[in-house]
C-alpha cells in the first residue's frame, strides 16, 4: 500500500525559532499542518510542536513560490 502523504512532527525549543523553522521546512517542500504547544506545570518550559505534511515522495512548492507563480500568471494575461 502506497502512502499518500508524509508527516513529520518537529519540536521547537523556543517560540522565537518557530517562524524560522517553518520557513526552512517550506523551502524543502513541506507545508505546516498544525501548531501546538504544551507546558508541564506552572513556570515550566513550554514545548512547541509543528506538524508538517507533503505529498509522498514529492517536493511541493512553498506558499511563496505558489504566490509568485499566480502573480506571474495574472500579469501575463
VMD Tcl script that builds the backbone (N, CA, C; Angstrom):
set m [mol new atoms 231]
animate dup $m
set s [atomselect $m all]
$s set {name element resname resid chain x y z} {
  {N N UNK 1 A 0.840 -1.186 0.000}
  {CA C UNK 1 A 0.000 0.000 0.000}
  {C C UNK 1 A 0.882 1.246 0.000}
  {N N UNK 2 A 0.598 2.178 -0.884}
  {CA C UNK 2 A 1.382 3.407 -1.002}
  {C C UNK 2 A 0.733 4.511 -0.172}
  {N N UNK 3 A 1.536 5.147 0.664}
  {CA C UNK 3 A 1.040 6.256 1.469}
  {C C UNK 3 A 0.894 7.500 0.602}
  {N N UNK 4 A -0.167 8.253 0.830}
  {CA C UNK 4 A -0.420 9.443 0.035}
  {C C UNK 4 A 0.343 10.659 0.534}
  {N N UNK 5 A 0.595 10.717 1.838}
  {CA C UNK 5 A 1.291 11.873 2.402}
  {C C UNK 5 A 2.338 11.416 3.406}
  {N N UNK 6 A 3.341 12.255 3.551}
  {CA C UNK 6 A 4.345 12.072 4.592}
  {C C UNK 6 A 4.059 13.088 5.683}
  {N N UNK 7 A 4.338 12.720 6.913}
  {CA C UNK 7 A 4.110 13.602 8.049}
  {C C UNK 7 A 5.364 13.637 8.914}
  {N N UNK 8 A 5.719 14.811 9.405}
  {CA C UNK 8 A 6.857 14.975 10.317}
  {C C UNK 8 A 6.452 15.923 11.437}
  {N N UNK 9 A 6.736 15.520 12.659}
  {CA C UNK 9 A 6.493 16.374 13.820}
  {C C UNK 9 A 7.846 16.900 14.296}
  {N N UNK 10 A 7.926 18.214 14.459}
  {CA C UNK 10 A 9.178 18.866 14.846}
  {C C UNK 10 A 8.955 19.613 16.156}
  {N N UNK 11 A 9.845 19.383 17.108}
  {CA C UNK 11 A 9.783 20.119 18.371}
  {C C UNK 11 A 10.700 21.337 18.259}
  {N N UNK 12 A 10.164 22.515 18.591}
  {CA C UNK 12 A 10.922 23.761 18.558}
  {C C UNK 12 A 11.141 24.194 19.995}
  {N N UNK 13 A 12.390 24.439 20.341}
  {CA C UNK 13 A 12.724 24.738 21.723}
  {C C UNK 13 A 12.238 26.096 22.222}
  {N N UNK 14 A 12.314 27.131 21.399}
  {CA C UNK 14 A 11.953 28.472 21.830}
  {C C UNK 14 A 10.993 29.087 20.820}
  {N N UNK 15 A 9.990 29.802 21.315}
  {CA C UNK 15 A 8.969 30.349 20.425}
  {C C UNK 15 A 9.538 31.292 19.362}
  {N N UNK 16 A 10.675 31.914 19.642}
  {CA C UNK 16 A 11.276 32.832 18.670}
  {C C UNK 16 A 11.808 32.089 17.438}
  {N N UNK 17 A 11.974 30.777 17.524}
  {CA C UNK 17 A 12.503 29.981 16.415}
  {C C UNK 17 A 11.406 29.368 15.546}
  {N N UNK 18 A 10.150 29.587 15.885}
  {CA C UNK 18 A 9.050 28.948 15.154}
  {C C UNK 18 A 9.005 29.417 13.699}
  {N N UNK 19 A 9.029 30.724 13.469}
  {CA C UNK 19 A 8.961 31.254 12.104}
  {C C UNK 19 A 10.110 30.771 11.240}
  {N N UNK 20 A 11.316 30.787 11.784}
  {CA C UNK 20 A 12.500 30.341 11.052}
  {C C UNK 20 A 12.378 28.860 10.695}
  {N N UNK 21 A 11.876 28.067 11.631}
  {CA C UNK 21 A 11.715 26.633 11.393}
  {C C UNK 21 A 10.694 26.374 10.290}
  {N N UNK 22 A 9.580 27.091 10.324}
  {CA C UNK 22 A 8.550 26.928 9.289}
  {C C UNK 22 A 9.128 27.287 7.917}
  {N N UNK 23 A 9.853 28.385 7.821}
  {CA C UNK 23 A 10.450 28.798 6.549}
  {C C UNK 23 A 11.396 27.730 6.002}
  {N N UNK 24 A 12.233 27.182 6.878}
  {CA C UNK 24 A 13.185 26.157 6.449}
  {C C UNK 24 A 12.467 24.924 5.906}
  {N N UNK 25 A 11.430 24.483 6.601}
  {CA C UNK 25 A 10.700 23.294 6.154}
  {C C UNK 25 A 9.933 23.566 4.864}
  {N N UNK 26 A 9.375 24.770 4.715}
  {CA C UNK 26 A 8.653 25.098 3.483}
  {C C UNK 26 A 9.594 25.126 2.289}
  {N N UNK 27 A 10.817 25.593 2.481}
  {CA C UNK 27 A 11.793 25.594 1.394}
  {C C UNK 27 A 12.095 24.178 0.911}
  {N N UNK 28 A 11.920 23.194 1.786}
  {CA C UNK 28 A 12.179 21.798 1.446}
  {C C UNK 28 A 10.925 21.049 1.028}
  {N N UNK 29 A 9.858 21.785 0.724}
  {CA C UNK 29 A 8.668 21.157 0.173}
  {C C UNK 29 A 7.610 20.732 1.173}
  {N N UNK 30 A 7.743 21.094 2.425}
  {CA C UNK 30 A 6.772 20.715 3.445}
  {C C UNK 30 A 5.795 21.860 3.671}
  {N N UNK 31 A 4.576 21.517 4.121}
  {CA C UNK 31 A 3.541 22.501 4.432}
  {C C UNK 31 A 3.142 22.331 5.894}
  {N N UNK 32 A 3.047 23.439 6.616}
  {CA C UNK 32 A 2.638 23.375 8.014}
  {C C UNK 32 A 1.177 22.949 8.097}
  {N N UNK 33 A 0.921 21.907 8.844}
  {CA C UNK 33 A -0.445 21.407 9.019}
  {C C UNK 33 A -1.008 21.871 10.361}
  {N N UNK 34 A -0.232 21.717 11.428}
  {CA C UNK 34 A -0.722 22.029 12.771}
  {C C UNK 34 A 0.403 22.578 13.634}
  {N N UNK 35 A 0.033 23.527 14.486}
  {CA C UNK 35 A 0.953 24.034 15.511}
  {C C UNK 35 A 0.312 23.782 16.866}
  {N N UNK 36 A 1.086 23.293 17.818}
  {CA C UNK 36 A 0.587 23.070 19.174}
  {C C UNK 36 A 1.703 23.384 20.166}
  {N N UNK 37 A 1.305 23.755 21.368}
  {CA C UNK 37 A 2.302 23.950 22.422}
  {C C UNK 37 A 1.786 23.311 23.705}
  {N N UNK 38 A 2.719 22.940 24.562}
  {CA C UNK 38 A 2.361 22.283 25.812}
  {C C UNK 38 A 3.305 22.741 26.917}
  {N N UNK 39 A 2.744 22.877 28.108}
  {CA C UNK 39 A 3.528 23.275 29.271}
  {C C UNK 39 A 3.203 22.319 30.397}
  {N N UNK 40 A 4.232 21.745 30.982}
  {CA C UNK 40 A 4.038 20.811 32.094}
  {C C UNK 40 A 4.229 21.554 33.410}
  {N N UNK 41 A 3.146 21.995 34.018}
  {CA C UNK 41 A 3.216 22.668 35.302}
  {C C UNK 41 A 3.432 24.170 35.180}
  {N N UNK 42 A 3.266 24.854 36.291}
  {CA C UNK 42 A 3.412 26.304 36.330}
  {C C UNK 42 A 4.896 26.665 36.325}
  {N N UNK 43 A 5.251 27.625 35.463}
  {CA C UNK 43 A 6.634 28.089 35.405}
  {C C UNK 43 A 7.588 27.140 34.709}
  {N N UNK 44 A 7.081 26.112 34.098}
  {CA C UNK 44 A 7.936 25.144 33.403}
  {C C UNK 44 A 8.177 25.592 31.962}
  {N N UNK 45 A 9.077 24.930 31.306}
  {CA C UNK 45 A 9.392 25.215 29.915}
  {C C UNK 45 A 8.210 24.850 29.022}
  {N N UNK 46 A 7.946 25.707 28.042}
  {CA C UNK 46 A 6.879 25.456 27.071}
  {C C UNK 46 A 7.506 24.792 25.847}
  {N N UNK 47 A 6.936 23.672 25.431}
  {CA C UNK 47 A 7.395 22.990 24.222}
  {C C UNK 47 A 6.458 23.337 23.077}
  {N N UNK 48 A 7.041 23.597 21.911}
  {CA C UNK 48 A 6.273 23.958 20.725}
  {C C UNK 48 A 6.442 22.838 19.698}
  {N N UNK 49 A 5.333 22.424 19.093}
  {CA C UNK 49 A 5.354 21.324 18.138}
  {C C UNK 49 A 4.737 21.770 16.826}
  {N N UNK 50 A 5.419 21.465 15.725}
  {CA C UNK 50 A 4.943 21.786 14.388}
  {C C UNK 50 A 4.764 20.475 13.639}
  {N N UNK 51 A 3.574 20.269 13.078}
  {CA C UNK 51 A 3.312 19.074 12.286}
  {C C UNK 51 A 3.289 19.480 10.818}
  {N N UNK 52 A 4.205 18.913 10.040}
  {CA C UNK 52 A 4.326 19.226 8.625}
  {C C UNK 52 A 3.834 18.057 7.784}
  {N N UNK 53 A 3.358 18.386 6.571}
  {CA C UNK 53 A 2.926 17.351 5.633}
  {C C UNK 53 A 3.423 17.677 4.234}
  {N N UNK 54 A 3.547 16.657 3.410}
  {CA C UNK 54 A 3.828 16.827 1.986}
  {C C UNK 54 A 3.379 15.563 1.267}
  {N N UNK 55 A 3.197 15.707 -0.027}
  {CA C UNK 55 A 2.829 14.549 -0.831}
  {C C UNK 55 A 3.981 13.560 -0.774}
  {N N UNK 56 A 3.666 12.304 -0.701}
  {CA C UNK 56 A 4.687 11.271 -0.557}
  {C C UNK 56 A 5.665 11.281 -1.734}
  {N N UNK 57 A 6.933 11.519 -1.423}
  {CA C UNK 57 A 7.975 11.472 -2.430}
  {C C UNK 57 A 8.075 12.691 -3.324}
  {N N UNK 58 A 7.281 13.708 -3.078}
  {CA C UNK 58 A 7.299 14.889 -3.936}
  {C C UNK 58 A 7.764 16.107 -3.151}
  {N N UNK 59 A 8.454 16.986 -3.852}
  {CA C UNK 59 A 8.793 18.283 -3.273}
  {C C UNK 59 A 7.778 19.273 -3.819}
  {N N UNK 60 A 6.915 19.767 -2.955}
  {CA C UNK 60 A 5.880 20.700 -3.393}
  {C C UNK 60 A 6.393 22.127 -3.304}
  {N N UNK 61 A 5.732 23.014 -4.033}
  {CA C UNK 61 A 6.128 24.420 -3.985}
  {C C UNK 61 A 5.730 25.028 -2.653}
  {N N UNK 62 A 6.547 25.943 -2.175}
  {CA C UNK 62 A 6.204 26.673 -0.957}
  {C C UNK 62 A 5.091 27.661 -1.275}
  {N N UNK 63 A 4.463 28.197 -0.262}
  {CA C UNK 63 A 3.388 29.159 -0.478}
  {C C UNK 63 A 3.910 30.418 -1.170}
  {N N UNK 64 A 5.148 30.813 -0.900}
  {CA C UNK 64 A 5.736 31.984 -1.554}
  {C C UNK 64 A 5.933 31.717 -3.045}
  {N N UNK 65 A 6.395 30.513 -3.385}
  {CA C UNK 65 A 6.584 30.161 -4.791}
  {C C UNK 65 A 5.245 30.089 -5.517}
  {N N UNK 66 A 4.242 29.541 -4.849}
  {CA C UNK 66 A 2.911 29.443 -5.447}
  {C C UNK 66 A 2.324 30.833 -5.681}
  {N N UNK 67 A 2.523 31.750 -4.728}
  {CA C UNK 67 A 2.020 33.113 -4.875}
  {C C UNK 67 A 2.729 33.831 -6.025}
  {N N UNK 68 A 4.026 33.627 -6.152}
  {CA C UNK 68 A 4.778 34.255 -7.234}
  {C C UNK 68 A 4.322 33.722 -8.591}
  {N N UNK 69 A 4.054 32.418 -8.677}
  {CA C UNK 69 A 3.578 31.824 -9.930}
  {C C UNK 69 A 2.202 32.360 -10.286}
  {N N UNK 70 A 1.329 32.523 -9.283}
  {CA C UNK 70 A -0.014 33.052 -9.516}
  {C C UNK 70 A 0.057 34.505 -9.979}
  {N N UNK 71 A 0.942 35.296 -9.376}
  {CA C UNK 71 A 1.091 36.693 -9.765}
  {C C UNK 71 A 1.632 36.807 -11.186}
  {N N UNK 72 A 2.582 35.948 -11.539}
  {CA C UNK 72 A 3.137 35.962 -12.890}
  {C C UNK 72 A 2.074 35.581 -13.920}
  {N N UNK 73 A 1.246 34.606 -13.581}
  {CA C UNK 73 A 0.184 34.184 -14.488}
  {C C UNK 73 A -0.862 35.288 -14.660}
  {N N UNK 74 A -1.152 36.021 -13.597}
  {CA C UNK 74 A -2.136 37.097 -13.655}
  {C C UNK 74 A -1.654 38.262 -14.514}
  {N N UNK 75 A -0.363 38.568 -14.445}
  {CA C UNK 75 A 0.162 39.685 -15.238}
  {C C UNK 75 A 0.402 39.288 -16.695}
  {N N UNK 76 A 0.479 38.004 -16.982}
  {CA C UNK 76 A 0.718 37.528 -18.346}
  {C C UNK 76 A -0.543 37.646 -19.203}
  {N N UNK 77 A -1.709 37.727 -18.585}
  {CA C UNK 77 A -2.953 37.790 -19.356}
  {C C UNK 77 A -3.392 39.197 -19.609}
}
mol reanalyze $m
mol bondsrecalc $m
mol representation Tube
mol addrep $m
